[in-house]
């Protein structure tokens, strides 16, 4: 790193700056105020063909102020946390608030909801990594993949490591702080045969660098994934079962959570409007968030408004049990916040699981999708259409790779047609899920 990152000192400094901004906001006439401040530092190295391509040392900081004058709101931010910049941001936010329209739903979350249980969730694991060592690890990853027979060339390997501190404070007297870290290593390779070139990648990521997979395994897995795509052709056109790889199944969960979000609901931009309590999945399927899970990627004891986070079950026995609400969206909907300002944290599925082999056997004939392209998802209607690549399956066995086709359906129908979940759970992100087998989608190939 360019310089040592003293997280404790940074935390103390950000708290002081946030309290300075709140005091000034009160002095200048704001009825309510909230401040978010953060500082992050990181190292990123990328290599390609055995040579260093980029080395980036980054350090970012920012402070954002939101003020309320009655039911009028104003916000301003700065990348400079000096007293002069804080004063300018507060004055600007106050000026904006005095000229914006009134919004009865505007304001801080209720004081009684502020977090009081602030445990250490073990999410800060700094890595004493210099540029030389980071380069060695990235080169080792690329080399391991490139040495696999059949690999034509490399698109490179990248290693990134960073840590940061964030602070949220408001005029209720709440001050919440959290230190965190994130580390990752990835590799992308190219293979070629008489049918053309194919590429694929693999990566590992974790809060704690000791939890990262070793560079050689990442490189070799990238090679395996690349080589299995050689000889791809288009699948037949028709209606078939579709098995989503875990990394793509997490995207389906993301679409679900977006549709459950209060912002989409009060704007009537969700296909799940007015669906609370209704069945959406099979009865064996439940989905929840666990924001206080120790060491997890999205753990936090408080949300973006200082509200105490909690275990929320959004899908219970297949039915929509809860929306995902901040205090603002809750007021707009005549409901109560679920502690989800800033989104859901650590999504986990509660459902029976089967092996990937069992899912393929259950599928019989259809498509295993391992890559999706395009943004063809309509959040209002739930219509879903994406370019895809993967593998054709016959008699429960993978037959050959496929590409240049489209899968289409509707998320409501896809969710209700979920047949089974895999035990091949991808734990690299905040959404943990295995493969998803959907009973029928339109496949447009040959």
C-alpha positions, -999 to +999 in steps of 0.1 A: +000+000+000+011+036-006+009+043+032-003+026+063-041+027+068-048+034+105-085+023+106-090+033+142-076+068+137-096+072+105-128+061+124-122+087+151-116+114+126-147+106+106-169+106+138-155+141+147-162+154+112-198+140+112-205+155+146-191+188+134-215+188+104-245+179+126-237+207+151-234+232+123-266+220+107-285+226+140-269+260+144-280+271+109-316+260+115-321+225+102-348+206+120-331+172+114-298+162+098-279+131+089-243+126+078-225+097+061-187+097+058-163+071+045-126+066+036-112+037+016-078+027+006-068-001-018-042-018-040-050-033-074-026-051-097-033-066-131-010-087-152-013-101-187+009-125-207+034-126-178+038-088-177+025-062-153-002-041-170-015-018-142-007-010-106-033+012-089-030+026-054-063+043-045-075+064-016-110+078-016-130+097+010-163+115+010-188+131+033-225+135+025-250+157+044-288+155+042-308+182+060-345+185+067-364+218+072-399+207+081-407+182+054-383+197+029-351+179+021-317+190+008-285+170+002-249+179-006-216+161-006-179+166-008-148+145-014-129+168+011-137+164+048-120+197+058-140+221+080-144+245+051-158+218+028-182+206+056-194+241+061-200+246+024-218+213+021-241+220+051-249+255+037-256+241+002-279+213+016-298+239+037-302+262+007-316+233-014-340+222+014-355+256+017-365+256-020-376+220-025-412+209-024-427+195+008-428+157+012-447+143+041-427+111+041-393+129+044-373+128+075-351+106+096-362+072+108-378+072+142-354+077+171-368+046+188-356+025+160-319+035+162-295+006+166-284-001+202-269-035+196-236-029+178-215-061+179-182-066+162-192-086+131-156-096+122-156-079+088-123-061+090-092-081+080-065-059+065-039-075+043-003-064+047+003-067+010+029-047-010+030-043-048+057-069-053+038-096-034+005-087-051+022-090-085+036-124-076+002-138-067-014-124-099+014-139-121+011-172-103-026-173-110-022-165-147+007-189-151-012-218-135-041-213-160-019-206-190+001-238-185-030-260-189-029-278-222-053-262-247-052-227-234-043-204-262-036-171-244-045-151-214-067-121-209-049-115-176-052-119-139-060-093-113-056-090-076-073-063-055-072-056-018-088-028+002-101-017+035-122+012+047-142+029+074-177+043+072-196+064+097-233+073+099-246+098+123-278+118+127-295+144+149-312+117+171-278+114+186-270+081+168-234+075+157-226+042+140-192+032+127-179+001+109-145-010+095-144-034+067-121-051+041-125-069+008-100-089-012-103-107-046-082-125-072-094-133-108-082-148-140-096-148-176-082-172-203-087-179-240-088-213-258-091-219-295-099-248-318-111-252-354-145-238-344-131-205-330-121-189-298-137-192-263-130-174-231-140-178-195-128-169-161-128-177-124-124-156-092-122-158-055-132-131-030-134-128+008-133-103+037-104-122+051-074-128+027-068-162+044-102-173+031-092-167-006-085-198-027-049-202-037-039-186-070-031-218-088-066-232-082-082-201-095-060-202-127-067-239-133-104-235-127-104-206-152-087-229-177-112-257-171-141-234-176-126-220-208-117-254-223-152-269-217-167-242-240-148-252-271-169-265-300-200-246-289-230-245-312-266-233-310-292-253-292-326-263-307-354-238-304-383-248-282-396-248-246-372-266-222-362-268-186-334-244-177-307-249-150-291-217-138-255-219-126-251-206-090-234-174-101-265-167-123-291-179-099-279-151-075-290-127-103-325-141-101-325-135-064-313-099-072-343-094-095-366-107-067-351-083-041-354-054-065-391-062-070-396-064-032-378-030-026-400-003-013-387+023-038-400+002-067-433-006-050-444+030-042-435+040-077-455+011-090-425+000-109-425-036-096-443-068-108-449-076-071-470-045-063-499-055-039-487-091-038-478-093+000-489-126+014-495-142-020-477-174-032-447-167-055-426-198-051-432-235-042-441-241-006-407-256+002-389-224-006-381-196+019-356-167+016-342-145+044-315-120+052-290-124+080-274-089+085-257-099+118-239-130+104-203-129+116-177-124+089-201-122+060-198-099+030-227-076+037-229-077+075-239-046+094-257-039+127-274-008+113-288+002+080-283+034+060-305+053+084-291+040+116-320+016+121-311-017+139-308-044+113-326-077+120-333-111+106-359-107+079-377-135+061-389-121+028-403-154+014-419-178+039-431-212+026-433-198-009-454-167+000-442-131+000-439-125+038-423-090+038-413-062+015-379-046+018-384-011+032-365+019+044-383+044+066-391+067+036-405+039+014-424+025+044-441+059+050-450+061+013-466+027+016-482+032+050-460+005+065-430+002+089-393+001+080-377-033+079-343-019+085-333-021+048-322+014+039-293+005+016-307-029+006-308-064+020-277-079+037-266-115+034-294-133+016-297-169+024-321-196+011-339-221+033-350-250+011-341-286+003-310-290-018-298-315-044-265-323-060-258-308-095-259-344-109-294-349-094-306-316-109-293-326-144-311-360-140-343-343-129-340-320-159-336-347-184-335-326-216-328-289-215-302-262-211-276-256-183-269-218-185-235-206-173-234-171-189-260-144-195-257-113-216-278-082-220-302-064-197-335-078-209-354-078-176-386-056-172-390-048-135-426-036-141-440-067-159-414-093-148-407-102-185-373-118-188-352-122-220-314-127-220-287-138-244-271-170-230-244-196-232-240-229-215-245-266-222-271-288-238-284-317-217-299-350-229-309-379-206-296-360-176-261-357-191-242-327-205-238-333-242-220-303-257-215-265-251-240-241-266-239-204-273-257-176-293-292-183-280-318-165-260-338-177-230-371-160-222-399-162-197-416-142-169-401-140-135-434-147-118-438-179-139-401-188-134-403-184-096-435-205-094-419-231-118-388-235-096-383-273-094-352-277-072-321-260-058-285-272-059-261-278-030-233-262-051-237-229-032-216-199-044-205-181-012-184-154-029-210-126-026-237-115-003-263-138-019-256-174-012-274-199-035-268-230-055-281-238-089-318-232-098-338-256-120-368-238-137-394-261-153-398-244-186-385-214-206-385-204-242-351-212-258-344-195-291-315-212-309-315-229-343 
